[in-house]
Amino acid sequence: MLRGGIERYVRTFPEGGFWKGKNFLFDKRQEQVPENKPLEETEKEVESKCCVCKRLWGLYRGQFKCSQEDCQVPVIVCPDCRAELETSPKRIQCPLCEEGFKLRDLQAPALHTGKRKADAPEANAPRSKKRALPSKPPSQRLFVGNLPLVIDSSTVRNALGNGVSYIHWIPDRTTGLWYGSAFVQTSSLKEAERIVKEAAAKSFKIGKRKLRINFAPVAENEEWPPSSKELERPTVPVKPVTASDSQ
């Protein structure tokens, strides 16, 4: 599972990367494809089939479901078969039910219920407050943390207001993965102080996430701003570095 989900991956790699086909969505968009990938190429990668006639088809329309009472997962039906089902309804099954799989006959894994969690001693223990960011001397560069994993530079600029001149997504030094932090260069010290002051007074939010903002003075001998140009979105390494790789 890609950290941040498929949506973040196809936004980071608009040409598709290693993603094949389409991503079904449970909202008004209905499906998601890499924005810079030719539609003809995407269509060739579709492996899903109409559950009635078995021809390749990648669009879920009509809200058809598997007719097995204990299954009822959404199934794909092509336009021709959809018209036929509307005039003469018949039982349709998902591919797993057609092959005879009975997943509900299997023993469910032992999961901790909410009641058990509530009864646990640690559940009633007072929550510790989040550690406040240490106070640092004012600087034009800011540290911004707790950003959503699906993010772009335009969203950060809109949240912080005018005065942002450069954004650098901070990757993990070991794995190269991005965990929601960035350095933000402001156009002036006055702008940086405004952002920090507003963050302390009313907080900045992107979605439901409250951003953590503080001054981030440039260390001695540190190259800032970086020589590389600003990226619209955080990068996702094709092969993240693991602990064994770093040894």
ChimeraX attribute file (.defattr): number of C-alpha atoms within 10 A of each C-alpha:
attribute: neighborCount
match mode: 1-to-1
recipient: residues
	/A:1	5
	/A:2	9
	/A:3	13
	/A:4	14
	/A:5	11
	/A:6	15
	/A:7	16
	/A:8	18
	/A:9	21
	/A:10	20
	/A:11	21
	/A:12	22
	/A:13	18
	/A:14	13
	/A:15	15
	/A:16	19
	/A:17	13
	/A:18	9
	/A:19	16
	/A:20	16
	/A:21	19
	/A:22	18
	/A:23	15
	/A:24	14
	/A:25	12
	/A:26	7
	/A:27	7
	/A:28	6
	/A:29	8
	/A:30	12
	/A:31	14
	/A:32	14
	/A:33	21
	/A:34	23
	/A:35	13
	/A:36	12
	/A:37	14
	/A:38	12
	/A:39	12
	/A:40	8
	/A:41	11
	/A:42	16
	/A:43	15
	/A:44	11
	/A:45	13
	/A:46	15
	/A:47	13
	/A:48	16
	/A:49	18
	/A:50	22
	/A:51	20
	/A:52	19
	/A:53	11
	/A:54	13
	/A:55	13
	/A:56	17
	/A:57	17
	/A:58	21
	/A:59	19
	/A:60	17
	/A:61	14
	/A:62	15
	/A:63	10
	/A:64	17
	/A:65	18
	/A:66	21
	/A:67	17
	/A:68	14
	/A:69	8
	/A:70	11
	/A:71	16
	/A:72	15
	/A:73	14
	/A:74	16
	/A:75	23
	/A:76	25
	/A:77	28
	/A:78	21
	/A:79	14
	/A:80	11
	/A:81	14
	/A:82	18
	/A:83	13
	/A:84	11
	/A:85	16
	/A:86	10
	/A:87	8
	/A:88	8
	/A:89	10
	/A:90	11
	/A:91	10
	/A:92	19
	/A:93	21
	/A:94	20
	/A:95	15
	/A:96	12
	/A:97	16
	/A:98	12
	/A:99	9
	/A:100	8
	/A:101	10
	/A:102	11
	/A:103	12
	/A:104	9
	/A:105	8
	/A:106	7
	/A:107	7
	/A:108	8
	/A:109	6
	/A:110	6
	/A:111	7
	/A:112	8
	/A:113	8
	/A:114	9
	/A:115	8
	/A:116	10
	/A:117	12
	/A:118	11
	/A:119	10
	/A:120	11
	/A:121	8
	/A:122	10
	/A:123	11
	/A:124	10
	/A:125	8
	/A:126	7
	/A:127	8
	/A:128	6
	/A:129	6
	/A:130	6
	/A:131	6
	/A:132	7
	/A:133	11
	/A:134	7
	/A:135	9
	/A:136	10
	/A:137	8
	/A:138	16
	/A:139	19
	/A:140	19
	/A:141	25
	/A:142	24
	/A:143	20
	/A:144	22
	/A:145	18
	/A:146	16
	/A:147	21
	/A:148	18
	/A:149	17
	/A:150	17
	/A:151	17
	/A:152	18
	/A:153	19
	/A:154	11
	/A:155	12
	/A:156	18
	/A:157	16
	/A:158	11
	/A:159	13
	/A:160	20
	/A:161	12
	/A:162	12
	/A:163	18
	/A:164	22
	/A:165	13
	/A:166	18
	/A:167	25
	/A:168	21
	/A:169	21
	/A:170	19
	/A:171	18
	/A:172	12
	/A:173	9
	/A:174	12
	/A:175	15
	/A:176	17
	/A:177	19
	/A:178	19
	/A:179	18
	/A:180	18
	/A:181	22
	/A:182	21
	/A:183	20
	/A:184	27
	/A:185	23
	/A:186	21
	/A:187	15
	/A:188	14
	/A:189	15
	/A:190	13
	/A:191	19
	/A:192	23
	/A:193	18
	/A:194	13
	/A:195	24
	/A:196	21
	/A:197	14
	/A:198	13
	/A:199	18
	/A:200	12
	/A:201	9
	/A:202	8
	/A:203	14
	/A:204	18
	/A:205	17
	/A:206	16
	/A:207	8
	/A:208	8
	/A:209	12
	/A:210	15
	/A:211	20
	/A:212	19
	/A:213	24
	/A:214	26
	/A:215	23
	/A:216	19
	/A:217	14
	/A:218	14
	/A:219	8
	/A:220	6
	/A:221	6
	/A:222	8
	/A:223	9
	/A:224	10
	/A:225	16
	/A:226	10
	/A:227	7
	/A:228	7
	/A:229	10
	/A:230	15
	/A:231	14
	/A:232	16
	/A:233	19
	/A:234	26
	/A:235	18
	/A:236	18
	/A:237	13
	/A:238	10
	/A:239	9
	/A:240	12
	/A:241	15
	/A:242	11
	/A:243	9
	/A:244	6
	/A:245	9
	/A:246	8
	/A:247	5
